[in-house]
Amino acid sequence: FLATMALSEADPVEARRNISAAKVEIARNGRFVGEQALQLHGGMGMAMEYPVGHYLKRLTVINNSLGNAAHHLGILARLGGALRAA
């Protein structure tokens, strides 16, 4: 939601900061959910006919496209962090 709102932000630096912060959260949480689902389903999760393995692979592709969490953390560090100084 924050990333969508950031698209209309007048300040491009603030927009970039919010989009990178959202991407970090999406990457971390998506990976966590995917790995936990795979653990929950065990070996069946990686069977070709079982969707959990496909979801984890798709989450990995999404994470690696447009920069992973480490890339966006670097952007946030260069921009002064996720929160704007008042």
N, C-alpha and C positions, 0 to 999 in steps of 0.2 A: 504494500500500500504506500509506504514511504517513497519508494522509487517512482511510482506512478505520479505521486504528488510533486516530486522533485522535477519532473519534466516541465512543469509550468513555472518553476522557480526563475525569477528574474536574474539572480546572481548565478553565473555559470559555475563558479567554484563551489558554491553551496549545493548546486544541483549535482555536481560530480561527487561531492562528499557524501551526499545522501544515497546516490545510486551505488557507490562503492560499499557503503555500510550495509545496504540491503543485499548486495551480491555476496558479501562475506557471510551474512546470516543464512541466506539461501544455500550457499555451498556447505557450510558446516552442518546445518540441520538436515538438509537433503541427504548428505552422506551418512549421518547418524541414523536416520530413519531407514535408509536402504540397507545399511549393514545390520541393524537390529532385526529387520524383517527377514534377512537372509539367515541370521542366527536362529530366529524363531522357527523357520521352516527347515533348517538343517540341510542335508544333502539334496532334498527335493527342491529346494530353492534354486539350485543351479541346473536343474533338469531343463532341457530345451522347451518342453511343453508347459513348463510352469512359469507364470508371468513374473514372479518375484525377481528372478535373475535378470530378466529383460528390463525391469524397472531400475534395478541397480546399475545396469550398464547404461541406460539412458540418463540417469542422474549423473553418472561419471562424465558422459559426453557434455551434458549441460554445464557441469562444473568446470570442465576444461575449455569450453567455448567462452569467448568474451572475457577471459581471465579467471583464474582460480582464486581461492581465498587469499593465498599468499600475495598474489599480484595486487589485489584490491586492498589488502592491509598496507602494502607499500604505498599505494596511492593515498590512503588515509594518513599515513605517517607524513608524507610530503605535504599534505594539505593542512596539517596541524591537528589531526585526530578527528573522531567522529562527531564531536560536539563543537559547536561554534562558540568562540569566546564572546562574552557579552561586553 
